[in-house]
Amino acid sequence: NLGKITALPGASTSTQNFGDKNVLEEVVLPNTVTALESYAFYGYSALKKINLDSISIMNGHYHFKNCTSLEGDIILSATRIGGESFLGTKITSMRCDNVVNIDFDAFENCRSLKIAHFGSNLTTIGAQIFLNCSALEAVIIEAETPPTVGAIIFKGASSCPIYVPDASVAAYREAENWNAYADRIYPMSVYDE
């Protein structure tokens, strides 16, 4: 009964409290669950769908790593996305309006990811967050000040446009590590959803 807990612990065995890793296909989290710990659904290869609307805390890393069937659009209210949190999933879009920090390799090998949209609070992006995200069509960042960014965030990814606030385009194009993508940085006003 997930309704009685506020945080999901890390998955440590193939038959964690909330189902067999190789069988569980869908999880409906009640609004009372607001936090995920490291490895919460690590390796749940059959998991296709989970609602994360109420998740505001993602402690640690590897939350959905190797959930190779996880697909669709993800909406998060979390302020942090841990390292390798969605590595190897089939998610198609990510929207996280409250995120402040995105750790290393967060979306590595998400080869179905097309749109990534982050809010105005974003301050730090780890290295290689979009490693091998070959389907990326757009990255939208609402932060007016360019976030500190790790090197090579788009290695093996498509040459998708990066949309930022109109008044911040020059700042992004000149910022350290962002300047490597200067020709791909556009004002948000030209983004056509």
N, C-alpha and C positions, 0 to 999 in steps of 0.2 A: 504494500500500500504506500505509494509514493507521496500521497497526500499528507503524510505525517512527518515528512522530513523536509529540511530546508536546503540541504546540500547533498549531492550525489557523490559517494566516495569513489575512489579509483577502482577500476576493474582489475582484479588480481588473479582470477581463475576463469576457466571457460564457462562456469555456471555461476556467475555473480548473482546477487539478490534479485536483479531485475531481468534475468533470462539468459538462455544459452547464447553465446557469441555467434554461433553458426546458424541459429534459427530465428532469433528475434528480428522482426522486420520493421516494426513501428513502435514508437514510444510517445505517449501523450503525457507531458509533464503538467501537473497542476500549477497554478500561479504561486503556490507556497514554496516551490523549488526555485530558489534564486541563485544558487551557486553550483558550480561543477568543480570537482577536484581533479588533479592530474590523472590521466589515464581513465577518466570516467567511462568512456565507451571505446577505449583503445581496442582495435582488432575485431570489433563487432561487424564481421564481413557481410552479414545478411541485412543489417540495418539500412533501410531505405528512407525512412521519414522520421523526423523528430521536430517538435515545436520548441523553439528556444526563446520565445518572446519574453519570458519572465526572467531569463538568466542575466543577472547584472554583474556577477562575479565569476571569473574563470581563473581559479587559482592554478598555478603551475603550468604544465605543458601537456601535449599529446592527447587532448580530450577526445578527438575523433580520428586519430591517426589510424590509417589502414582500414577505415570503414568504407571499403571499396564499392559498396552499393548505395551509400548515402547520396541522395540526389535532390535536385530542386533548388528553390530559393530559400536562403537563410536570412532571417532578421534577428539581430542581436541587440540587446541594450547594454551589453557588457562594456566596461571601461578598459578592459585589456583582453587581447587575444594572445594566448600563450604560444610558444614555439611549437611548430609542427601540429598545431591543433586540428587542422583540417587536411593534413597531408594525405594525398592519395584518394580523396573523396571525389564524387561526381557532381558536386554542387554546381549550379549554373549561375547563381548570383549571390552576392553577400552585401547586406546593408547593415551598417553598424554606426548609428548616429552619435553614440556617446563614447566611442573608443578614444582612449588617450594614447595607449601603447600597443603596438603590434610587434610581437617577438619574431625571431629568426624562423625562416622557412614555414610560416604560418599556413600558406596555401600551396606549398610545394607539390608538384605533380597533380594539381587539380586541373586536369586537361579538358574539363567541360566548363570551367569557370569563364563566363563571358563578361560580367559586369561586377565591379567591386566599388562600393560607394561608402565613403567614410565621412563622418561629420566634422564640425568645426573645432572640436576639442583635441584632435589628433596632434601629438607633439613628437612621437618617436616611432620610427619604422625600422625593424631589424633587417639584416642582410637577407637577400635571396627570398623574400616573402612570396614572390610570384615565379619561382624557379620552375621551368617547364610548363607554365600555364599557356599552352599554345593557342587556346581558343579566345583569349582575352580580346574584347572589343572596346572596352573603355574602363578607365579608372577615374573615379570622381573623388576629389578631396576638397572639402569645404573649408579647411583651415586656412585662415588668411596669412599666417606666418608659416613658411615652409617647415614641415616637420624635419627633425634630424633624421637622416636616412642612412642605412647601411649601404655598403657597396654592392653593386651588381644585383639590384632587386628584380630585374627582369631577365635574367639569364635563361635562355631557352624558351622565353615567352614570345608572344606575338609583339609586333611593333605598334601596339595600340596607342591611341591618344590618351593623354592625361589631362583632365579638366580640373581647373582650379578657379578660385574667385577672380573675377575680371581684373580687379585692382592689384592682384598679387602675381600676375603672369610674369612680369619682369623679375620679381624677387625669386620665384621658383627657378626660372631659367638661369639665374646667376648663382644660386645656392650650391654649396658643396654637395657633390654626388648627384644632385638634381640636374646640374649643368650638362651631364652626360646625355640627358634626355631632352635638352632644350628645344629641339625641333619637333618634339611630340607634345609639348605643353601648350594648351589652348585655354582661352577664357570659357568659363562655365556657360556664358550666355549663348555660345554657339552649339552647345550640346543638345542634340535632338534625341529625346528618349523615344 
